[in-house]
Amino acid sequence: MHLLHLDDTDQEIIRLLHDNGRMSYAKIGELLNLSRVAIQKRVDAMVNNGIIENFTVRLNTTKLGKSISAFFEVEVEPRFVEQAGALLSEEPEVISIYQMTGPSSLHMHALLKDEEALEHFLFKKIYVLEGIVNVNTHMVIKRFKQGTGLEL
């Protein structure tokens, strides 16, 4: 995939870091025939320009005790969307939340320990919010692909 506004070297650095975020600048430099300092300057520039937002790890949430992965379509009265979105985004179980077009105002992904935690989340964290009209809950039964954003 060609990324606009980046030269071939920056694109290759991003591809390598995307595949292995722990790869050292020295190793990247070795692969690209550049110095560690040159790679560090390029990465720092991409961070400063907002191209690279953060460096992270992907965790196996099931092994960490979060066996329920659920998506919620939360219909909210228009005047309460901002408030509901802000409050739900503060919940530690919420992985992502977006305001969407269509009848569901908010689309949310949460990771929960078990069915009891799911029920508690629905009744004590979502339904109690002002302006909630309807909630559709979808539990993941099998994951075919999980991205980390832009796939390269």
N, C-alpha and C positions, 0 to 999 in steps of 0.2 A: 504494500500500500504506500502510495506517495503522499507525504505530508507537506502541504503547502507552507511556504515561508521558512523551510528548513533545508539546508544543504544536505548532500548525501552523507556526510560524516555525522552530522547531528542526528539524522534519521537512523543511521546504523547504531549510534550510541543509545538512542531511545529503544531500538529493537532489542539490543543486548540487555539493557536494564529491565525492559519489560519481561524478557525471558528469565532473567535472574537478577533481581534487585540487589543481591548481595555481591555481585561481581565487582571486584576492585577496579579503581581507575587505572591501576597499573596493568591489570589483565586486559581491560578494554583497549588501553594504549598499545599493548603488545599485539592484539588482534588487528588493530587499525593502523599500525606503524606510526603511532604518535606517542608523545611523552605523557606520563601520568599528569603532569601539570597542565598540559594542553587539554586533556580530557576533563580535568577538574574545572578549568576555566569555562569550557563549553557547557558542562552540566550546570555550573553556577549561573551562567547566563540564561540557560533555559529555565532554571528555577526562578530567577529574578524577573524574567519576562512572563511568568505564569504558565509556561508550556508544561513544565513538570510541576504538579501541585504538591505531591508528597511521595514518600517512599514507604512501603508497607509490606506486610506479610499476609498470606492467606491462611486462615486457621481452619482446622477441621472442627466445625462447631458441634457435631454429634459427639466427638470424643471429649469435648469440653462441657458436655451436659446439656446441650441445647438441641434436643431431638425433633422439635417442631419448627419447621420453616413455613411461615404463613404469609400470604399476601392478602391485603385488605383493600377493598374498594369502599371508601367512606364517603357517603353523600352528605354534604354539609350545606346548610342554608348559606347563600352567598355572603351575607354580612358577617358570618362567623368563620369563614374559611381561613383567614390569616391567623386568627386566634387559635383555632383548633390545630392548624398545621404547626404553629410555634410550640404549643403545649405538647403535642404528640412527639415532635422532634426531640424533646428533652427526655423522653422515656428511654432508659438504657436498652430495652428490648428492641427498639426501632433501629433498623439498619439503614433504611432509606425511606424518604417520604417526598412525594411530588404532587404539585397541583396539576391536574389533568383537564383536558377538554372532555366534553361528554357529560352524562348524568352523574358520574362519580367525581366529586370535586377533588378528593385526595386518593392517591394510590400509595400504599405503604407496605413495606416488607419488615417483618419482625421475626426474631428467633426466640423461642421459648423452651422451657425445660420439658413440659409435658402438657397433656390435655387440661389438667387442672390449672396450670399457669396460663394457658390459652383462654380458658373461661374467665379467670380473674382479670386478664388483660382486657377482654371484651367488655365485661360488666363494670369493672372498677376504673378503667383508664379511658375507654372510648365512649361507651354509652352515657357516661355521666357528664360529658362535655356539652356545653351549650351549643345548640344549632345542629346537632347530629340528627340526620333524617333517617339514614339507613346504612347498614354495614353488611357487605358481602365478604365472606371469609373463604379463602382457598388455601388448602394445605398442600404442600409439595409432597408427592409420593415418590418421585424419581427425578434426579437432576441429570440432564443430558449435557449441559454446558453451563459454566458459570464464568462470566467475563469479569475483567477488571477495568472496564471502560473500553477504550478504543483497542480493538484487536488488530495487531500488526502482522 
